Amino acid sequence: MKKRTLGNSGLQVSALGLGCMGLSFAYGPAMEKQEAIKLLQGAYDAGITFFDTAECYGPFTNEQLLGEALAPFRNEIVIATKFGFKNGDTKTGLDSSPANIRAVAEASLKRLRTDCIDLFYQHRVDPTVPMEDVAGTVKDLIKEGKVKYFGLSEAGVDSIRTAHSVQPVTALQSEYSLWWRDPENNVLPALEELGIGFVPFSPLGRGFLTGAINETTQFVSTDFRNTLPRFSKENRKANLSFTELLKTMAIEKNVTPAQIALAWLLAQKPWIVPIPGTTKINRLHENIGAVSIELTKEDLTSIQTAAAAIEVYGERYPQHLQNIVNK
């Protein structure tokens, strides 16, 4: 597995990480524990050294799962986790108060079975807590040896700059893929200027860009994609142009649409590290295969031109969640 460094921080990780949310949360029933452990350890065996979790994935059960599964090689990997919701529950609102940040850090250390959190993200910007206080609290945790690196998730440029002025930000995690390219407008230039790495979540469009989802797909009742405007039946049908684009190029390269989507992301900047998630070992290896795909300048131009001509239908989130992103 090739390695990448997140910005100027010196934090080196596998070129592709593993987003672990779906093992326990959001996409239907949680995986059976032993199967999830097998997947996580299989990811390590395949070269992945960067694992992404959060206290609210479960809540709490995802961190516990990673703590158990990754304990045998804890010193050889990087685990990222997150704080920022009241009681670790996305439904109860935001809480990035210094007291809560500290409480989450202590609890996460225990669940992850470690003495130091490698990368500690603020999950969403909390408008009720000054960013200086958030960054200052994490800075203190770093001084105390409980955290190594500081990150932000779905933060806007002003928040990134403010945080970075207090405690250097190692990575920003936000959604970025061929069908959500908003970070290109302002965020990516700011990250490049400041020397901050970028960790795209949902790099496969929550599964849509794999080509396995269409307007007839039925999600289980607990799958949160049922609540996303972009995944309404009508919008899925309208957005199939994206998967057709990827399928066309995949056929030319003798690879899969998912691999083209990931290879495109990897080609954007050398400090970008996508974290696709999966519950299937064959999909894990398929995703890893994207790291070896070299897209030419002509390929990238072709994708860019074609994608720019396609309109995306549907918002990423329902209205009540739109107000907690890109602050």
BELUR-V51733 format. One record per pair of residues at least 6 apart in sequence whose C-alpha atoms are under 7 Angstrom apart, sorted by the first residue. I is the first residue (numbers start at 1). J is the second residue. If there is no record, write none. Layout:
# BELUR-V51733
i = [I/I]
j = [J/J]
This chain:
# BELUR-V51733
i = [1/1/2/2/3/3/3/3/4/4/4/4/4/4/5/5/5/5/6/6/6/6/6/6/6/7/7/7/7/7/8/8/9/13/13/14/14/14/15/16/16/16/16/16/17/17/17/17/17/17/17/17/18/18/18/18/18/18/19/19/19/19/19/19/20/20/20/20/21/21/21/22/22/23/23/23/23/24/24/24/24/24/24/25/25/26/26/27/27/27/28/28/28/37/39/40/41/41/49/49/50/50/50/51/51/51/52/52/52/53/53/53/53/54/54/54/55/55/55/55/55/55/56/56/56/59/59/63/63/64/64/66/67/67/67/78/79/79/79/80/80/80/80/81/81/81/82/82/82/82/83/83/83/83/83/84/84/84/84/84/84/85/85/85/86/86/86/86/94/95/96/96/96/97/98/98/98/109/109/109/115/116/116/116/116/117/117/117/118/118/118/119/119/119/119/119/120/120/120/120/121/121/121/121/122/122/122/123/123/124/124/124/124/124/125/125/125/131/131/131/132/132/132/135/135/135/136/136/138/139/141/142/149/150/150/151/151/151/151/152/152/152/153/153/153/154/154/154/154/155/155/155/156/156/156/157/157/159/163/169/170/170/171/171/171/171/172/172/172/173/173/173/173/174/174/174/175/175/175/175/176/176/176/176/176/177/177/177/177/178/179/179/191/197/197/198/198/198/199/199/199/199/200/200/200/201/201/201/202/203/203/203/204/204/204/204/209/209/209/210/210/211/211/214/214/215/215/215/215/219/225/227/228/228/228/229/229/229/229/229/230/230/230/230/230/235/235/238/239/239/241/246/246/247/250/250/250/258/259/259/259/259/260/262/263/263/263/266/278]
j = [14/47/14/15/12/13/14/15/12/13/14/15/270/271/11/12/13/271/12/170/171/196/197/198/271/170/195/196/197/271/195/196/170/49/50/48/49/50/273/48/273/274/275/288/48/49/50/51/273/274/275/276/50/51/52/275/276/277/51/52/53/275/276/277/51/52/53/277/53/57/62/277/278/30/31/36/279/30/31/57/58/61/62/57/58/223/224/222/223/224/220/222/223/69/281/69/69/70/77/78/77/78/79/78/79/80/79/80/81/62/63/80/81/63/81/82/63/81/82/83/88/108/88/89/90/88/89/111/112/111/112/112/111/112/113/118/117/118/119/117/118/119/120/119/120/121/120/121/122/123/101/104/121/122/123/94/95/96/122/123/124/93/94/95/92/93/94/95/126/126/126/129/134/129/133/134/137/115/116/117/146/145/146/147/148/146/147/148/147/148/149/147/148/149/150/151/147/149/150/151/150/151/152/153/151/152/153/152/153/153/154/155/324/325/155/324/327/159/162/163/162/163/166/163/166/167/166/167/150/167/147/148/170/169/170/169/170/171/172/171/172/173/172/173/174/173/174/325/326/325/326/327/187/326/327/187/190/327/169/196/196/197/196/197/198/199/197/198/199/198/199/200/201/199/200/201/200/201/202/203/183/200/201/202/203/203/204/205/265/261/205/312/197/271/272/271/272/273/272/273/274/275/273/274/275/274/275/276/276/262/274/276/210/258/261/276/243/257/258/257/258/243/257/236/237/233/234/236/237/226/231/318/316/317/318/314/315/316/317/318/236/313/314/315/316/313/314/313/312/313/310/257/260/257/256/257/260/287/286/287/289/290/290/290/290/291/293/272/284]
